[in-house]
């Protein structure tokens, strides 16, 4: 073996070691937790479909909406179409996102297909179209949100949008919106136009519920403060809010002046009090507040205030 081959072999071994380090397998406990939550999410979605939406001829967007319409037209079980139509997207998901995502999605789709088949003979909970639309949309959103939160998906539309995003001058969100408008509009020809409009309501309710399920109700906010009284403001935040703060060193691009920047994470109930603290200590302070989807680690937990 030449020196060059030896170096190449060593590099390959190092790369393999680094890959194993970077892609540690999930523990059995985490795998069980993921499977349990994905199962729960798929079952909740199937209840929303078979107990509320499908009996009242209301559809959702994406592959689910196409499956509902084809099930109505052919008389085949909804679960058959959900499984068959999502299989190609699971393969695309493996290529675009990864093995864990693909396996989680496959498991979720299998549970969803089985659950919808089992629940199909169960009569609708309500014949009130508006109640069915709203509650069906909520259950869909909770189910899909739980599965997404734990690394899977129950509809291949987003995967397809990611693929098209590389070839079209549109964002993933715009592509998904186009698909869903076309699918939801088709409900007007398959069912009736009032059902198409109710389907839009169900889709909107599900969309918003997915966001709430993924991010949680306890929304956190990041706060950036630039002030000449940064130390005083930071100490007051710690004393009166019980939140930790981080001081960063900044420099004004125009003036070149050095500034202290305060970074802090609070919940939405504390926003008004924090603004009050900043105003009391420096009325000319720069303050920026933004929503955060998730906070982990560090010292985010609130300290008791006495």
Helices and strands as residue ranges (DSSP letters): H 3-22, H 28-47, I 48-53, G 54-56, H 62-74, H 78-96, H 99-119, H 129-149, H 157-165, H 172-190, H 193-215, E 220-227, H 230-241, E 245-251, E 258-267, G 268-270, H 271-281, E 286-292
